[in-house]
Amino acid sequence: MVLRDDALGGARVLVTGGGTGLGLMMARCFRACGAEVEIWGRRAAVLEPAAAGLDARWQAVDIRDAEAVEAALARSLDAGAGPTHLVNNAAGNFLSRTEDISPRGFRAVADTVLHGTFHVTHALGRRWIAAGTGGAVVSILVTWTRTGAPFVVPSAMSKAAVEGMTRSLALEWGPHGIRLNAISPGLIPTEGMLARIRPGAEDPAGKWSARNPLRRAGTAEDIGTLAAFLLSEGASWITGETVALDGAQHRATGAGTYMDYAAWGDAEWAEARARIKAVDAKDKSARA
């Protein structure tokens, strides 16, 4: 670890979407820096073993439901484990031509990324303000908020809104001692992300790395260390900022990694949808 093992000593960090992927990567780093951790997600079957490996609290919470968020925070407070720090990581995304997206498909992303992020931030922020404790929030965005990106419009729109929340609440809640920052990561390979966003691609991480100015993809240590720093007292005068964590890839490629799909026709899109549905069906079968 680059940071001291007590860099987050005394902190209680809530990580939404903390059972897998980037959320779990960051949670491990927070524990290594001395924090207590609580992870949220919708699937108990995923959260329970992840929390056991972290020695962390967990709750199955649908953050799209504001009342469920309030109830979960109340349980944490009743247990003497009210979060002092928050990482908004829970998200959803899928690859599609925008003209093919249904209202239900749009809501599947926006309800989690935009509404869910606000529900948790709002509920926890109100408690911090009432208690006079201050707090720190890190939200996980995407580099597409800077460049735009085709074929992921619900995610791009929702993440841009979260960035707006970050900047606005940094101003509004700063006097209460609450800091809000964001990270826009590039490609940090996880199995679920690659299966849904690069369906059928051979070695997508390797191809992406070859085009990256630093010639590599991101790692768990990259995002975990940055998130831990932004939550720590070492970043006590940093708020309202978004840090791109992608080896300058967004500057090198402009509109991001999805321009490759501009040449696809109906057949290619149909094949991609079939591959993604197969991944989703496999996940549902595993949860049954």
N, C-alpha and C positions, 0 to 999 in steps of 0.2 A: 504494500500500500504506500502511495505517495503521502497521504495524510497520516497524521498521528492516530494511534489507536484510541485516543480519547477525544478526537476532533468533534464528535457528536455526543460526548458523555453527558448524561442527564436528559438527552432529547428522547421524545417518543414520536416516532415518525409513522404516519399513516400513508400507505402506498396503495392507491386504487389500481386494479388490474395487476396486483402484486404476486399472483400465483404462477405466472409464466413469463417468458420473454424478457423484455426490458425491465418490467417491474420487478421481477425476481432478481435480475442482475443487480439492480440498484439496491434492493433490500439487503442483499448479501453484503454489499459494500457498507451500507449504513450500520449493520451489525458489527462489521469489522472495525468501524470507527467508534464503537461504544454505545450506539443508540439502541433503545428498545424499539421494536418494529411491530406494527399491525398491518396485515394485508387484507384487502377486500377484493372480491370478485363475485361472479354469479355462480360458480361451480364449486361446491363443497368438496367434490372428489379431487379437484386439483389443488384447492387451497390447503386442505388438511395435511397432505404430505409435504407440501412446500413449507408450511409453517413449522412442521416438526423439524425439518432440516435447518430452519433458521432459529429455532427456539423462540418463536414469535406468536403473538395472538393472531387470530383470523376470524373473519365473519363473512358469511355469504350475504352479499348486499347487492341489490339491483339499484345502482345509483341513478337510473332514469326516474326512479320513484322518490320524490322529495321526502315523503313521510317515512319511507324505509331508511333513508339517510339519517333523518332526525332520530329515529329509534335506535339505529346502530351506534350513533355517537353517544346517545344517552346510556347505552349499555357499557360503552368504554369508560365513560365518566363514572358510572356507578361502580365499576371495577377498579377505580383509581388509576386508570390508564388513558385518561383523556389526551389526545394527540397535541403535541406542541409544535409539530411540523407536518406539512402535507406535501405529497407528491401526486399530482394529477396525471396519472399514466393510463388509466382505462380508456380504451379507444376501440374503434371498429373501422374497417375500410374494405373495399372490394374494387375490383377492376371492371370498368364498364364504359361503353360509349354513353355519353350523357343523355342522348335521345332515347336510350333503352332503359333508363332508370325509372322505376315506379315511385309514386309517393311513399309507399311502404319501404322501399329500398333506401330512399333518402333519409327517412326517419330512423332507420336502423343504425345509421351512422350518426346523424345529428343528435338524436336523443341521448346517446351515450357521450359523445365527444363534447358537444356544446351544452346541452341541458344538464347532463350528469355532472360535468365538471363544475358548472355554476352551482348546482345543488350542494355539492360537498364543500366547495370553497365558501359559499354563503353561510351554510350552517355552522361550519367551524369558525369562520371569521367573526360571526356574531358572538359566539361564545368567548373568543379571545378578547373582543372589545369589552364585553360585559365584565369579564374577569380582570381586565387591565394587564394581561400577561404579555401581549405581543405575540408574534409568531412568524413563521416563514413558509412560503409556498413556492414550489417549483412545478411548472406545468410542462409536459412533453408535447412539443409541436412538431412541425415538419418544415423542411426548407422551402416547400412549395408556397408557404405564406409570403415568401419574398419574390419568388419567380413565377408563380402560377404553375399548374401542371395539368395536362389533359388526362381524361379518363379516370380521374379520382376527385371529381368536383365536390361531392358531398363532404369528403374529408378536408379538402383544401378550404372550403367555405367555413366549416366548423372550427378548424384549427385557427384560421384567421380571426374568428370571433374570440377564441380563447386568448389569443395574443392581445386583442383589444381589451379584454377583461384584465389581463396582466398589467398593461400600461395604465389603465384607468384606475384600478384599485390600488396600484402603487402610490398614486397621488392621493386618493381619497383616504386610504387606510394607513398611510405613512405616519401621520400624527399619533396613531394608536400603537406604533411600534411593530407594525406588520409589514413584512417585505414580500414582494411577489416578483419572481423571475421565471424565465422559460428557457428551455433547451430545444433547439431544432436539430435533431440527429440525422445524419445521413444513414447509409446502409450499415446496420449492425445486425448480422444475420441471425435470424431465429427460424426454426422450422415452419411455424405457422405463417409467419409473414412471407417467406419465400414461396410457400405453396399457393397462397392466395393472390399475391401480387406479381409473381413471376411464374405462372403455371406452366409446367412442362419445360422450363428453361434448363439448359445444361450448364452447371457451374455458374449461376448468376453472380455469386459473390466474387468469383475469380475474374469474370469479365468486367464487373464494375470496378474492381481494384485496379485493373490494368489501365482504366481511364481516369482514375483518381490522381490528383496531383501528388499525393503522398504514397501512391501505389499500394494502398491497402484499404480494407474495410475497417469499420469500427469494432471495438471490443467491449466486453463487459466492464473492464477496468476504465476505459475511456468515459463511458457515460456514468458509471458509478462514482468515480472520483469527482467529476464535474458537479454532479447533483449534490454530493455530500459537501463539497466546498460551498456551493451556493446556499445550502441550508445552514452552514456553520457560522460561527461568530467571525470567522476570517473574512466573510463577505458582508459584514454588517452595514456597509455603506453602499451596497449594490442593490438596487431595486428598480423595477420597471424595465429590465433589460432582457433581450433574447440573445442567447449565445448559439451560433451555428457550430455544430460539432460534426463536421463532415470532410475534413481535409481539403476544404475550399472547393468541393465538388460542385456546389450550386453556382459558384462563380465560373467554373470551367464549362458547365453544360447548359447554363441558362435555365431552360424550362424543365430541368430535372430528367429523371431516368425514364419517363414514360413517353417521350417523343418517339421512341422506337416503334410504338404501336400505331403511329399515324399511318403507316403503310398497310395495316391489316385490313382485310375485307371481311365480308359476312362469315366466310368459312373459318377464318382464323378466330374471330370473336366467338363463334359457336363452340369451337374446340376448347377455347380458354374457359368459357362458362361451364362446359362439361367437366373439365379438370377441377375447377374450383368446387363445383357441386359434389364431386367425388370426395374431395378433402373434407367438406362439411359433413357429408354423410358418414364418413369414417369417424369423425369427432363425435357425432351424435350417437353412433353405435357404441363407442367407447364409454360414453357417459351413461348409457342405458343400464 
